[in-house]
Amino acid sequence: QQAATVLPDDRLVPALLEQWTAKIDSAVARERAACAERSRSRLSALCAGVVARDGGETGYLARHGRSFRFASHLLPRAEFQRIARVYAFCRFTDDLIDDPASSAASGALLLQHWIALAGSSYRGESAGISRLDATMSDMRIAGVPFDHVLELARGMRMDVAGTTYETLAELRVYTHRVAGVVGLWLAQLSGVHDPEALSNAERMGHAMQLTNILRDVGEDWRRGRLYLPADLLSAHGLTASDIGEMASGSRPLSNGYRTVIRELLAIAEAEYRAAFAWLPSLPGSLQPAMAVNAELYQGIHAELRGRDYDNLHVRASTSLARKAGIAIHAIRALRDARAAHSAITGSALGHSAGVSPQVKLHHGWQA
């Protein structure tokens, strides 16, 4: 436009500028394509590395999600494989951000390309990564909205940005994105459409993420992250720097800190109770595994209390024997929830898929 103003009768300069602009656009497009191909190659290599190291989704689940893996033995094989693929997808997505070999910028770029590949696969175009294609195919066939993947990515980007949380409501946005949507995804993958049931599936995911946060405060701090709401810390006379001092061992855990953890445990447990009451509205094939998983996560709460709320120096976990006891308790609790739900709804849900503590497992008990 400036050339046309300065040289209104000249045709050569505008033509040269148009050619030059086209060449620049072409060079940028080639570089973007090359960058995308490099990312695709690296993502393929990373996926192949996971398969070689862990033996696919099942091995990945055993390595990175022991509580979930333990509970998943209560699922029918086909259901187990679909859910294992979802778990592996979510965990792998998280690992792209946390890969120590990547900078924050390169991790964010990998995430961007990973989600783009997932979108292509969801639309029916092969991403060239068989396990990603299988996961997205499951999702598409079941009518699970791709928005869940986009929300998950938004949550991961909050980690990349080092987001801190002033209030529990702000933290709730994060837990929804990284865990609540996974609860929705799994429920919809199994054919759940009832809004109340979906709401409580999301709530269960939220509660589980709160448990993860409370278990990993020290580990997260050493990675430069703090999820505890600042206003709750402040209410008990604490700041982020106080957490750092206690985590480093330069000062002992304060009673105020223990109170913060105690209050957040109570909030998570209220969410578990509300969600657990609605487990009978989920498909019968999902109920036992979800019940056991919920109780296993709350078993971490018991471990935290047993350690006097010290989650800065030791990562709470439950033994295999303890898991077995929790599983039996969970099945009994599910029976009670079914009876209560049946009484409220007048349905036969409490009898449609009876499960006893001696339920048969398709893989056997493993940690």
C-alpha positions as a Markdown table, in Angstrom:
| # | Residue | x | y | z |
|---|---|---|---|---|
| 1 | Gln | 0.0 | 0.0 | 0.0 |
| 2 | Gln | 2.8 | 2.4 | 0.8 |
| 3 | Ala | 4.5 | 1.6 | -2.5 |
| 4 | Ala | 1.3 | 2.3 | -4.4 |
| 5 | Thr | 1.0 | 5.6 | -2.6 |
| 6 | Val | 4.6 | 6.7 | -3.3 |
| 7 | Leu | 4.8 | 5.2 | -6.8 |
| 8 | Pro | 1.2 | 5.2 | -8.1 |
| 9 | Asp | 2.0 | 4.4 | -11.7 |
| 10 | Asp | 4.7 | 1.8 | -11.0 |
| 11 | Arg | 3.8 | -1.8 | -11.5 |
| 12 | Leu | 7.2 | -3.4 | -11.1 |
| 13 | Val | 7.7 | -2.7 | -7.3 |
| 14 | Pro | 4.3 | -4.0 | -6.2 |
| 15 | Ala | 4.9 | -7.2 | -8.3 |
| 16 | Leu | 8.3 | -7.7 | -6.7 |
| 17 | Leu | 6.9 | -7.1 | -3.3 |
| 18 | Glu | 4.1 | -9.6 | -3.9 |
| 19 | Gln | 6.6 | -12.2 | -5.1 |
| 20 | Trp | 8.9 | -11.5 | -2.1 |
| 21 | Thr | 5.9 | -11.8 | 0.3 |
| 22 | Ala | 4.9 | -15.1 | -1.3 |
| 23 | Lys | 8.4 | -16.5 | -0.9 |
| 24 | Ile | 8.5 | -15.5 | 2.8 |
| 25 | Asp | 5.1 | -17.1 | 3.4 |
| 26 | Ser | 6.3 | -20.2 | 1.6 |
| 27 | Ala | 9.5 | -20.3 | 3.8 |
| 28 | Val | 7.5 | -19.9 | 7.0 |
| 29 | Ala | 5.1 | -22.7 | 5.9 |
| 30 | Arg | 8.0 | -25.0 | 5.2 |
| 31 | Glu | 9.6 | -24.3 | 8.5 |
| 32 | Arg | 6.3 | -24.9 | 10.3 |
| 33 | Ala | 5.9 | -28.2 | 8.5 |
| 34 | Ala | 9.4 | -29.2 | 9.4 |
| 35 | Cys | 8.9 | -28.2 | 13.0 |
| 36 | Ala | 5.7 | -30.2 | 13.1 |
| 37 | Glu | 7.4 | -33.2 | 11.6 |
| 38 | Arg | 10.3 | -33.0 | 14.1 |
| 39 | Ser | 7.8 | -32.9 | 16.9 |
| 40 | Arg | 5.8 | -35.8 | 15.4 |
| 41 | Ser | 9.1 | -37.9 | 15.2 |
| 42 | Arg | 10.0 | -37.1 | 18.7 |
| 43 | Leu | 6.5 | -37.9 | 20.0 |
| 44 | Ser | 6.6 | -41.2 | 18.1 |
| 45 | Ala | 10.0 | -42.0 | 19.6 |
| 46 | Leu | 8.8 | -41.1 | 23.1 |
| 47 | Cys | 5.7 | -43.3 | 22.6 |
| 48 | Ala | 7.9 | -46.1 | 21.4 |
| 49 | Gly | 10.1 | -45.7 | 24.4 |
| 50 | Val | 7.1 | -46.0 | 26.7 |
| 51 | Val | 6.0 | -49.2 | 25.0 |
| 52 | Ala | 9.6 | -50.7 | 25.1 |
| 53 | Arg | 10.0 | -49.8 | 28.8 |
| 54 | Asp | 6.6 | -50.5 | 30.2 |
| 55 | Gly | 5.0 | -52.9 | 27.7 |
| 56 | Gly | 2.1 | -50.7 | 26.5 |
| 57 | Glu | -0.8 | -49.2 | 28.4 |
| 58 | Thr | -1.1 | -52.0 | 30.9 |
| 59 | Gly | 2.6 | -51.7 | 31.9 |
| 60 | Tyr | 2.3 | -48.0 | 31.9 |
| 61 | Leu | -0.6 | -48.2 | 34.3 |
| 62 | Ala | 1.3 | -50.6 | 36.6 |
| 63 | Arg | 4.3 | -48.3 | 36.6 |
| 64 | His | 2.7 | -45.0 | 37.1 |
| 65 | Gly | -0.8 | -45.6 | 38.7 |
| 66 | Arg | -0.5 | -48.4 | 41.2 |
| 67 | Ser | -3.7 | -47.6 | 43.1 |
| 68 | Phe | -5.7 | -47.3 | 39.9 |
| 69 | Arg | -4.1 | -50.4 | 38.5 |
| 70 | Phe | -5.0 | -52.4 | 41.6 |
| 71 | Ala | -8.7 | -51.3 | 41.4 |
| 72 | Ser | -8.8 | -51.9 | 37.6 |
| 73 | His | -8.5 | -55.6 | 38.0 |
| 74 | Leu | -12.2 | -55.5 | 38.9 |
| 75 | Leu | -13.1 | -54.4 | 35.3 |
| 76 | Pro | -14.1 | -56.6 | 32.4 |
| 77 | Arg | -11.1 | -57.0 | 30.1 |
| 78 | Ala | -12.5 | -54.8 | 27.3 |
| 79 | Glu | -13.4 | -52.1 | 29.7 |
| 80 | Phe | -10.0 | -52.3 | 31.3 |
| 81 | Gln | -8.2 | -51.9 | 28.0 |
| 82 | Arg | -10.2 | -48.8 | 27.1 |
| 83 | Ile | -9.7 | -47.2 | 30.5 |
| 84 | Ala | -6.0 | -48.1 | 30.5 |
| 85 | Arg | -5.6 | -46.3 | 27.2 |
| 86 | Val | -7.2 | -43.2 | 28.6 |
| 87 | Tyr | -5.0 | -43.3 | 31.7 |
| 88 | Ala | -1.9 | -43.8 | 29.5 |
| 89 | Phe | -2.9 | -40.9 | 27.3 |
| 90 | Cys | -3.4 | -38.6 | 30.2 |
| 91 | Arg | -0.2 | -39.7 | 32.0 |
| 92 | Phe | 1.8 | -39.4 | 28.8 |
| 93 | Thr | 0.4 | -35.9 | 28.2 |
| 94 | Asp | 1.5 | -34.9 | 31.7 |
| 95 | Asp | 5.0 | -36.5 | 31.1 |
| 96 | Leu | 5.5 | -34.3 | 28.0 |
| 97 | Ile | 5.4 | -31.3 | 30.4 |
| 98 | Asp | 7.5 | -32.8 | 33.1 |
| 99 | Asp | 10.2 | -34.5 | 30.9 |
| 100 | Pro | 13.5 | -33.4 | 32.5 |
| 101 | Ala | 15.1 | -33.5 | 29.1 |
| 102 | Ser | 12.8 | -30.7 | 27.9 |
| 103 | Ser | 12.7 | -27.0 | 28.7 |
| 104 | Ala | 9.4 | -25.4 | 29.5 |
| 105 | Ala | 9.2 | -24.0 | 26.0 |
| 106 | Ser | 10.0 | -27.3 | 24.3 |
| 107 | Gly | 7.6 | -29.2 | 26.6 |
| 108 | Ala | 4.9 | -26.7 | 25.7 |
| 109 | Leu | 5.6 | -27.1 | 22.0 |
| 110 | Leu | 5.5 | -30.9 | 22.3 |
| 111 | Leu | 2.2 | -30.6 | 24.1 |
| 112 | Gln | 0.8 | -28.4 | 21.3 |
| 113 | His | 1.7 | -30.9 | 18.6 |
| 114 | Trp | 0.5 | -33.8 | 20.7 |
| 115 | Ile | -2.9 | -32.3 | 21.1 |
| 116 | Ala | -3.0 | -31.4 | 17.4 |
| 117 | Leu | -2.2 | -35.0 | 16.5 |
| 118 | Ala | -4.9 | -36.2 | 18.9 |
| 119 | Gly | -7.4 | -33.8 | 17.2 |
| 120 | Ser | -6.5 | -35.2 | 13.8 |
| 121 | Ser | -6.9 | -38.8 | 15.1 |
| 122 | Tyr | -10.2 | -38.0 | 16.7 |
| 123 | Arg | -11.5 | -36.7 | 13.4 |
| 124 | Gly | -10.6 | -40.1 | 11.9 |
| 125 | Glu | -7.2 | -39.2 | 10.3 |
| 126 | Ser | -4.3 | -41.5 | 11.4 |
| 127 | Ala | -1.8 | -39.7 | 13.6 |
| 128 | Gly | 0.8 | -42.3 | 12.7 |
| 129 | Ile | 0.9 | -43.4 | 16.4 |
| 130 | Ser | -1.1 | -46.5 | 16.8 |
| 131 | Arg | -1.8 | -46.2 | 20.5 |
| 132 | Leu | -3.0 | -42.6 | 20.1 |
| 133 | Asp | -5.2 | -43.6 | 17.2 |
| 134 | Ala | -6.8 | -46.4 | 19.3 |
| 135 | Thr | -7.5 | -44.1 | 22.2 |
| 136 | Met | -9.1 | -41.4 | 20.0 |
| 137 | Ser | -11.0 | -44.0 | 18.1 |
| 138 | Asp | -12.5 | -45.3 | 21.4 |
| 139 | Met | -13.4 | -41.7 | 22.2 |
| 140 | Arg | -15.0 | -40.9 | 18.9 |
| 141 | Ile | -17.0 | -44.1 | 18.7 |
| 142 | Ala | -18.4 | -43.5 | 22.2 |
| 143 | Gly | -19.3 | -39.9 | 21.4 |
| 144 | Val | -17.0 | -38.5 | 24.1 |
| 145 | Pro | -16.4 | -34.8 | 23.3 |
| 146 | Phe | -12.8 | -33.9 | 22.3 |
| 147 | Asp | -13.2 | -30.8 | 24.6 |
| 148 | His | -12.1 | -33.1 | 27.4 |
| 149 | Val | -8.7 | -33.4 | 25.7 |
| 150 | Leu | -8.5 | -29.7 | 25.2 |
| 151 | Glu | -9.4 | -29.0 | 28.9 |
| 152 | Leu | -6.7 | -31.5 | 30.0 |
| 153 | Ala | -4.2 | -29.6 | 27.9 |
| 154 | Arg | -5.3 | -26.3 | 29.5 |
| 155 | Gly | -4.6 | -27.9 | 32.9 |
| 156 | Met | -1.1 | -29.0 | 31.8 |
| 157 | Arg | -0.4 | -25.5 | 30.5 |
| 158 | Met | -1.2 | -24.2 | 34.0 |
| 159 | Asp | 1.6 | -26.3 | 35.3 |
| 160 | Val | 4.0 | -25.0 | 32.6 |
| 161 | Ala | 3.1 | -21.5 | 33.6 |
| 162 | Gly | 3.7 | -22.2 | 37.3 |
| 163 | Thr | 0.2 | -21.1 | 38.2 |
| 164 | Thr | -0.4 | -20.5 | 41.9 |
| 165 | Tyr | -3.8 | -20.5 | 43.5 |
| 166 | Glu | -5.2 | -17.8 | 45.7 |
| 167 | Thr | -8.4 | -19.7 | 46.6 |
| 168 | Leu | -9.9 | -23.1 | 46.6 |
| 169 | Ala | -12.2 | -22.0 | 43.8 |
| 170 | Glu | -9.2 | -21.2 | 41.7 |
| 171 | Leu | -7.7 | -24.6 | 42.5 |
| 172 | Arg | -11.0 | -26.2 | 41.5 |
| 173 | Val | -10.5 | -24.9 | 38.0 |
| 174 | Tyr | -7.2 | -26.8 | 37.8 |
| 175 | Thr | -8.5 | -30.0 | 39.4 |
| 176 | His | -11.4 | -30.0 | 36.9 |
| 177 | Arg | -9.1 | -29.7 | 34.0 |
| 178 | Val | -6.6 | -32.4 | 34.9 |
| 179 | Ala | -8.9 | -34.8 | 36.7 |
| 180 | Gly | -12.5 | -33.9 | 36.7 |
| 181 | Val | -12.7 | -34.1 | 32.9 |
| 182 | Val | -11.0 | -37.6 | 33.1 |
| 183 | Gly | -13.9 | -38.7 | 35.3 |
| 184 | Leu | -16.3 | -37.4 | 32.7 |
| 185 | Trp | -14.4 | -39.0 | 29.9 |
| 186 | Leu | -14.4 | -42.5 | 31.5 |
| 187 | Ala | -18.1 | -42.3 | 32.4 |
| 188 | Gln | -19.1 | -41.2 | 28.9 |
| 189 | Leu | -16.8 | -43.8 | 27.4 |
| 190 | Ser | -18.9 | -46.4 | 29.2 |
| 191 | Gly | -22.2 | -44.9 | 28.0 |
| 192 | Val | -23.2 | -42.6 | 30.9 |
| 193 | His | -25.3 | -39.7 | 29.8 |
| 194 | Asp | -27.3 | -38.8 | 32.9 |
| 195 | Pro | -26.2 | -35.2 | 34.0 |
| 196 | Glu | -26.3 | -36.0 | 37.7 |
| 197 | Ala | -24.2 | -39.2 | 37.2 |
| 198 | Leu | -21.7 | -37.2 | 35.1 |
| 199 | Ser | -21.5 | -34.4 | 37.6 |
| 200 | Asn | -20.5 | -36.9 | 40.3 |
| 201 | Ala | -18.0 | -38.7 | 38.0 |
| 202 | Glu | -16.4 | -35.3 | 37.6 |
| 203 | Arg | -16.6 | -34.7 | 41.4 |
| 204 | Met | -14.8 | -38.0 | 42.0 |
| 205 | Gly | -12.0 | -37.0 | 39.7 |
| 206 | His | -11.7 | -33.6 | 41.6 |
| 207 | Ala | -11.5 | -35.4 | 44.9 |
| 208 | Met | -8.8 | -37.8 | 43.7 |
| 209 | Gln | -6.7 | -34.9 | 42.4 |
| 210 | Leu | -7.0 | -33.2 | 45.8 |
| 211 | Thr | -5.6 | -36.4 | 47.3 |
| 212 | Asn | -2.8 | -36.4 | 44.8 |
| 213 | Ile | -2.0 | -32.8 | 45.7 |
| 214 | Leu | -2.1 | -33.5 | 49.4 |
| 215 | Arg | 0.1 | -36.6 | 49.0 |
| 216 | Asp | 2.7 | -34.7 | 46.9 |
| 217 | Val | 3.2 | -31.3 | 48.5 |
| 218 | Gly | 6.9 | -31.8 | 49.2 |
| 219 | Glu | 7.6 | -33.5 | 45.8 |
| 220 | Asp | 5.7 | -30.7 | 44.0 |
| 221 | Trp | 7.6 | -28.0 | 45.9 |
| 222 | Arg | 10.9 | -29.4 | 44.8 |
| 223 | Arg | 9.6 | -29.2 | 41.2 |
| 224 | Gly | 8.7 | -25.5 | 41.7 |
| 225 | Arg | 5.0 | -26.0 | 42.2 |
| 226 | Leu | 2.6 | -25.2 | 45.1 |
| 227 | Tyr | -1.1 | -26.1 | 44.8 |
| 228 | Leu | -2.2 | -25.2 | 48.4 |
| 229 | Pro | -4.5 | -22.2 | 48.2 |
| 230 | Ala | -2.8 | -19.0 | 49.5 |
| 231 | Asp | -5.8 | -17.8 | 51.4 |
| 232 | Leu | -6.0 | -21.0 | 53.4 |
| 233 | Leu | -2.3 | -20.8 | 54.2 |
| 234 | Ser | -2.7 | -17.2 | 55.2 |
| 235 | Ala | -5.6 | -18.0 | 57.5 |
| 236 | His | -3.2 | -20.2 | 59.5 |
| 237 | Gly | -0.3 | -17.7 | 59.5 |
| 238 | Leu | 1.6 | -19.3 | 56.6 |
| 239 | Thr | 3.1 | -18.2 | 53.3 |
| 240 | Ala | 4.8 | -20.0 | 50.4 |
| 241 | Ser | 8.2 | -19.3 | 51.9 |
| 242 | Asp | 7.2 | -21.0 | 55.1 |
| 243 | Ile | 6.4 | -24.1 | 53.1 |
| 244 | Gly | 9.9 | -24.0 | 51.6 |
| 245 | Glu | 11.5 | -23.7 | 55.0 |
| 246 | Met | 9.6 | -26.7 | 56.4 |
| 247 | Ala | 10.2 | -28.7 | 53.2 |
| 248 | Ser | 14.0 | -28.0 | 53.5 |
| 249 | Gly | 14.0 | -29.1 | 57.1 |
| 250 | Ser | 15.2 | -25.7 | 58.3 |
| 251 | Arg | 12.2 | -25.5 | 60.6 |
| 252 | Pro | 9.7 | -28.1 | 61.9 |
| 253 | Leu | 6.2 | -28.6 | 60.6 |
| 254 | Ser | 3.9 | -26.1 | 62.3 |
| 255 | Asn | 0.5 | -26.8 | 63.8 |
| 256 | Gly | -0.9 | -24.3 | 61.3 |
| 257 | Tyr | 0.4 | -26.3 | 58.4 |
| 258 | Arg | -1.1 | -29.5 | 59.9 |
| 259 | Thr | -4.4 | -27.7 | 60.2 |
| 260 | Val | -4.3 | -26.7 | 56.5 |
| 261 | Ile | -3.7 | -30.3 | 55.5 |
| 262 | Arg | -6.4 | -31.5 | 57.9 |
| 263 | Glu | -9.0 | -29.1 | 56.4 |
| 264 | Leu | -8.2 | -30.0 | 52.8 |
| 265 | Leu | -8.4 | -33.7 | 53.7 |
| 266 | Ala | -11.9 | -33.0 | 55.1 |
| 267 | Ile | -12.9 | -31.1 | 51.9 |
| 268 | Ala | -11.7 | -34.0 | 49.7 |
| 269 | Glu | -13.5 | -36.6 | 51.9 |
| 270 | Ala | -16.8 | -34.7 | 51.6 |
| 271 | Glu | -16.4 | -34.8 | 47.9 |
| 272 | Tyr | -15.7 | -38.6 | 48.0 |
| 273 | Arg | -18.8 | -39.2 | 50.1 |
| 274 | Ala | -21.1 | -37.2 | 47.8 |
| 275 | Ala | -19.7 | -38.9 | 44.7 |
| 276 | Phe | -19.7 | -42.4 | 46.2 |
| 277 | Ala | -23.4 | -42.2 | 46.9 |
| 278 | Trp | -24.0 | -41.9 | 43.2 |
| 279 | Leu | -21.7 | -44.8 | 42.1 |
| 280 | Pro | -24.8 | -47.0 | 41.7 |
| 281 | Ser | -26.0 | -44.8 | 38.8 |
| 282 | Leu | -22.9 | -45.8 | 36.8 |
| 283 | Pro | -22.8 | -49.0 | 34.7 |
| 284 | Gly | -22.5 | -52.0 | 36.9 |
| 285 | Ser | -19.2 | -53.0 | 35.2 |
| 286 | Leu | -17.6 | -49.8 | 36.5 |
| 287 | Gln | -18.9 | -49.6 | 40.0 |
| 288 | Pro | -16.6 | -52.0 | 41.8 |
| 289 | Ala | -13.4 | -50.6 | 40.4 |
| 290 | Met | -14.5 | -47.0 | 41.0 |
| 291 | Ala | -15.5 | -47.9 | 44.6 |
| 292 | Val | -12.2 | -49.6 | 45.3 |
| 293 | Asn | -10.2 | -46.8 | 43.7 |
| 294 | Ala | -12.0 | -44.1 | 45.7 |
| 295 | Glu | -11.3 | -46.0 | 48.9 |
| 296 | Leu | -7.7 | -46.6 | 48.0 |
| 297 | Tyr | -7.2 | -42.9 | 47.5 |
| 298 | Gln | -8.7 | -42.2 | 50.9 |
| 299 | Gly | -6.4 | -44.8 | 52.3 |
| 300 | Ile | -3.7 | -42.3 | 51.5 |
| 301 | His | -5.5 | -39.9 | 53.8 |
| 302 | Ala | -5.1 | -42.4 | 56.6 |
| 303 | Glu | -1.4 | -42.7 | 55.9 |
| 304 | Leu | -1.0 | -38.9 | 56.0 |
| 305 | Arg | -2.8 | -38.8 | 59.4 |
| 306 | Gly | -0.6 | -41.6 | 60.6 |
| 307 | Arg | 2.5 | -39.5 | 59.7 |
| 308 | Asp | 1.1 | -36.5 | 61.6 |
| 309 | Tyr | 0.4 | -34.7 | 58.3 |
| 310 | Asp | 4.0 | -34.7 | 57.1 |
| 311 | Asn | 3.7 | -34.7 | 53.3 |
| 312 | Leu | 6.8 | -32.5 | 52.8 |
| 313 | His | 9.4 | -35.2 | 53.5 |
| 314 | Val | 7.8 | -38.5 | 52.8 |
| 315 | Arg | 5.3 | -39.6 | 50.1 |
| 316 | Ala | 2.4 | -41.5 | 51.7 |
| 317 | Ser | 1.6 | -44.9 | 50.1 |
| 318 | Thr | -0.3 | -48.0 | 51.1 |
| 319 | Ser | 1.0 | -51.5 | 51.2 |
| 320 | Leu | -0.4 | -54.4 | 49.2 |
| 321 | Ala | -1.9 | -56.0 | 52.3 |
| 322 | Arg | -3.5 | -52.7 | 53.2 |
| 323 | Lys | -4.9 | -52.3 | 49.7 |
| 324 | Ala | -6.6 | -55.7 | 49.9 |
| 325 | Gly | -8.3 | -54.8 | 53.2 |
| 326 | Ile | -9.4 | -51.5 | 51.7 |
| 327 | Ala | -10.8 | -53.3 | 48.6 |
| 328 | Ile | -13.0 | -55.6 | 50.7 |
| 329 | His | -14.2 | -52.6 | 52.7 |
| 330 | Ala | -15.0 | -50.7 | 49.5 |
| 331 | Ile | -17.1 | -53.6 | 48.1 |
| 332 | Arg | -19.1 | -53.6 | 51.3 |
| 333 | Ala | -19.5 | -49.8 | 51.1 |
| 334 | Leu | -20.7 | -50.2 | 47.5 |
| 335 | Arg | -23.4 | -52.7 | 48.6 |
| 336 | Asp | -24.6 | -50.1 | 51.2 |
| 337 | Ala | -24.6 | -47.4 | 48.6 |
| 338 | Arg | -26.6 | -49.5 | 46.2 |
| 339 | Ala | -29.2 | -50.3 | 48.8 |
| 340 | Ala | -29.5 | -46.6 | 49.7 |
| 341 | His | -29.7 | -45.6 | 46.0 |
| 342 | Ser | -32.2 | -48.2 | 45.2 |
| 343 | Ala | -34.4 | -47.1 | 48.1 |
| 344 | Ile | -34.2 | -43.5 | 46.9 |
| 345 | Thr | -34.8 | -44.2 | 43.2 |
| 346 | Gly | -37.1 | -47.2 | 43.5 |
| 347 | Ser | -34.9 | -48.9 | 40.9 |
| 348 | Ala | -33.3 | -52.3 | 40.8 |
| 349 | Leu | -29.8 | -50.8 | 40.5 |
| 350 | Gly | -28.8 | -52.4 | 43.8 |
| 351 | His | -29.5 | -55.8 | 42.4 |
| 352 | Ser | -28.5 | -55.5 | 38.7 |
| 353 | Ala | -24.8 | -56.2 | 39.1 |
| 354 | Gly | -24.3 | -57.7 | 42.5 |
| 355 | Val | -20.6 | -58.0 | 43.6 |
| 356 | Ser | -19.4 | -59.8 | 46.6 |
| 357 | Pro | -16.0 | -59.4 | 48.4 |
| 358 | Gln | -15.0 | -62.6 | 46.6 |
| 359 | Val | -15.4 | -61.0 | 43.2 |
| 360 | Lys | -13.4 | -62.8 | 40.5 |
| 361 | Leu | -10.5 | -60.8 | 39.1 |
| 362 | His | -9.4 | -61.2 | 35.5 |
| 363 | His | -5.7 | -60.6 | 36.1 |
| 364 | Gly | -5.2 | -61.5 | 39.8 |
| 365 | Trp | -4.2 | -59.1 | 42.6 |
| 366 | Gln | -1.1 | -57.0 | 41.9 |
| 367 | Ala | 0.2 | -53.8 | 43.3 |
